[in-house]
């Protein structure tokens, strides 16, 4: 439907151009301009109608695209919830199975074997009390699911929020899309690194802005690429299906009146500034202190 409407708009604009060209040609070859003047009001009316139709159709397409993007973000958010639910379900299943096994051992009088079995599984499951909450249900679900995924990849992932996120002026699915895409890029950057694989996220509220830091210990980003990485389709990986995550993040951040920066030194840090009805300060001077604190958190 969108494709058909786009074709109609293109054809309408071409018809306008063709009509104007024909009128100009007739004006050049006609000796008696009075004949053309008789039809000129109708021609002008037709051009105006075609123009209004094109504007209306373009507006509708823009609204449809915005709706499609929002639906896509909501779907991504629900996928994250589904992944977390799956992790919790598997954890519960394993927990029940281990309990049943221990119960059977105790019923058979195998207390020593039961103790050995308990010691063997003590640190191998993810209990619910290890979940970390950040005053935002959707973001909590996302971050805990990312933490579970990071453990499977051998990545140290630490996150914290040093402010109340209940009133953050961002839709839950947009916030999850911003942080989720940045974390996916961070995990990808460190997963093949020979250095300790560390990723961190910290959220603060300073200078009337919510500031989100996402850092990783992966390779440094050259200065010449710091702007290009936000261009649609740009990627250092050999795949045409990649390169849109950071573009989407920047687009979303700018829709909320914010901005995103990247600082690549010993660590690579992406910084999102989201205004909270006030000014927005660039907190680069704070980055050194933050990196030290985040490094301590990740090493715990």
PEVENJO-V702294 format. One record per helix or strand of 3 or more residues. SS is the DSSP state (H for helix, E for strand). FROM is the first residue (numbers start at 0). TO is the last residue. If there is no record, write none. Layout:
ss:from:to
SS:FROM:TO
SS:FROM:TO
//
This chain:
ss:from:to
H:1:28
H:32:106
H:110:120
H:127:129
H:136:152
E:155:160
H:171:190
E:197:205
E:208:215
H:222:224
H:227:229
H:244:254
E:258:263
E:267:274
H:283:298
//
